[in-house]
Each structure stands twice: as C-alpha cells, then as structure tokens.
Amino acid sequence: MTLYLFKRFIQALFVLLAMSFVCYILIGLMPGDPIDIMLAANPEATAEDAARLRAIYGLDQPLVTRYGHWLAAAMTGDFGYSRLFSQPVFDLIWPRLLNTFVLMVSALLLALLVALPAGIYAAYKKDSLSDRLINGFCFAGISIPSFWLALLLISFFAVTLMWLPAGGFALDDASLWVHIKFMILPVLTLAMTSVAAYTRYLRASMIESFQGDFIRTARAKGCSERRVILRHALRPALAPVVTVLSLDFGTLFGGALIVETIFARPGMGKLIFDAILGNDYNLAILSLLVVTIMILIGNLLADLSYSIIDPRVKIAEGKE
C-alpha cells in the first residue's frame, strides 16, 4: 500500500506540473493582459507607460520564461498576489475553498441519503409502478438545468413562502440555524441533479447484481431478504456509484459556478470565473491547481474504496 501511495503521489506531481504549464500558457495567450486592463482606466497613459510597466512586471518576456519564474517562486511557497483583490492568492483561496467544500459535502451527503434507498428500492421493485415513478423523477432531475431549478426554488421558498433567504452568506457570528438556512437552497439545487444520476447508476448496477449466481446461493442458504440486499447485492453494485462520486468530488469544487453566482456565495467556481475574466494570472492558476488536487484526491479515494467494496480488488498489487 505504501508503494502504491508513493507512486500515486509522484503521478500527482507530474499532473500538477503539466496542469500548471497548460493553464499558464492558455491564460497568457488570452487577448489583452493585466497592463492593458490597468491602463484602460487611465486615459492619459501612453504606449511608453505600457512598455515600462510590462518590463517591470516581466510581461515583455516570453511565456515560457515567465512560467519558469512563476514555477521557481511557487516551489518556495510564493504564489504571488492577486491583482483583482490585492491580497496574497493563497490567503484569498482558503476561505472560498472552505465555503465550497462545506456546500459540496452537504450536497453529496444529501444526494446519497436519497439516492441509495431510491436506487435499491427501484431495482428490487423492477418494472413496478414505484420503479417507473422513481425513473421519471430521475429523468426529470437529469434534464432540468441547475440555474432553472435554482430560480424555481428561490421563487417558491424565498419569494412565495418567505421561509428561506434567496441568497447571500450568513455572518460569522450568526447562529448555526441561520447558517443552515442560507445553505438549504444551494444544497438542494446541487443535490437534486446528483440524486438523479446516482439513483440511475445504482438501480442498473443492483439489477445486474440481483441476477448473479451468488444471490441465488445466498437465498438458498436461507439468508433474509434484507441481508441479501444490503450485504450481498449492494456491495458489488456500489462500484459505479463510487466512480461517479469521485468525479463529482473534484468537479464540484470548480463546477458550482452557476449555483454560487445565483445564490451569491463566495466559492471556488465564482473565484475562478472572476480570475480568468480579469486576467489575474496568479489567482487563476492557483485556483485551477487546487481544483486539480481535489480531482486527484477524489480519484485516489475512489481507488481505495474499491478494495473495501470488492475484496477481489488488490490495490497494492494494482490488479484484481
């Protein structure tokens, strides 16, 4: 196991290095640069002023050279300052990463609490009325855009019933219930789209498990139906759900832009969007690298989970 984790760590370092190079080059190739944006607010600026500022900030050098300087500084822990917020980028990312993490984990837990029993029940009652109703809900959940669902929830719970706030973020000294109230609508928006996908994957995998010889053997031995479902059928059926969950674990960190924008929550998705539009090199690159790290962690957790779900999977040897 130690050797396997060490290999994954080395692979992660190469992925981060490649990701940082690609992101830096792509952002550098975008039209305009920070100096153009700065000078646009000063009508008296001249071309000589622009050239002097580019020389001061090193923007007159080739992109590869500038990336080398950035990488050398980053390896010492210096990720630079954000041009948009005038703060060290690491200090700027941490609170937004925490906000997104709380939102994402809450949405994933809620989605699993609903999807697991719904998928199991739909598979056990295959082709019944309840199965058709669950499938209809899943197709609707997959088809509804997240921004439209968010607007519907705001219109009903915040405008019509006035039970929940339409958006924003609770103050640090607010009570726990106030924090929960501000999180309910964005969590529901993210969870409902995930519930549909998890339910469909689990239903299909459970139906396949129910057709296995080991299920007939367990029933022939006199195992209760509850034990057959939860112990014998569910464990091998969880592998596809774990795979999808690991992908969502990383992508939600940077992919909740629409939800964070609609509900005015300061998170990683909104931060990456603002950094790229504002040509904030340091902030955009570090934000994208943080999202990459989260995706790598999600994939690693998924691989480790496979050996727990299915004992035939041998992580240490890298084979089944």
Secondary structure, DSSP 8 states (H G I E B T S, - for coil): -HHHHHHHHHHHHHHHHHHHHHHHHHHHTSSS-HHHHHHHT-TT--HHHHHHHHHHHTTTS-HHHHHHHHHHHHHTT---B-TTT-SBHHHHHHHHHHHHHHHHHHHHHHHHHHHHHHHHHHHHTTTSHHHHHHHHHHHHHHHS-HHHHHHHHIIIIIIIS--S-SS----TTS-HHHHHHHHHHHHHHHHHHHHHHHHHHHHHHHHHHHTSHHHHHHHHTT--HHHIIIIIIHHHHHHHHHHHHHHHHHHHHHH-HHHHHHTT---HHHHHHHHHHTT-HHHHHHHHHHHHHHHHHHHHHHHHHHHHH-TT-BTTTTB-
